[in-house]
Structures are given as C-alpha cells and as structure tokens.
C-alpha cells in the first residue's frame, strides 16, 4: 500500500473532506496537523513552496489542495 500523508489545520473543510475520502476508501494515512506546529508548517512551505492546506503526499508526490481525481489516480496504481 502506498504511503499517504495529509497536512492539515483545524477547521479546514477541504481537509475534513479529504480525510473522509481516505476513510471511505480504506486508505491508510498519516495526518500532520500544522495548527500548532509552526516548525512543521515552515518545513512544508520550504518543501513545496505553498502554505495552503490540505497538502497530500503520496509516494513523494505532493498534491496542493483537495483534488479527489489526482488522489484517486495516485492511490489506485
């Protein structure tokens, strides 16, 4: 199974939608909540160049924002 990480903040509707999708599809994921972790947030911006959430990392590929079709494509292979 592919390794999936999702970077989120509290009260983010798109983050919640993405997590619900992963659960509904039985996709295991690791959530990194950036709300109170400023160091992790800075690391993510340095890594991707974006401060937006959610950011979803699947096998070292980053999706900025919630794009169900991209997630589906990357997790179905």
Buried (B, 14 or more C-beta within 10 A) or exposed (E): EEEBEBBBBEEBEBBBEBBEBBEEEEBEBEBBBBEEBEEBBEBBBEEBEEEEBBBBBBEEEBBBEBBEEBBEEBBEE
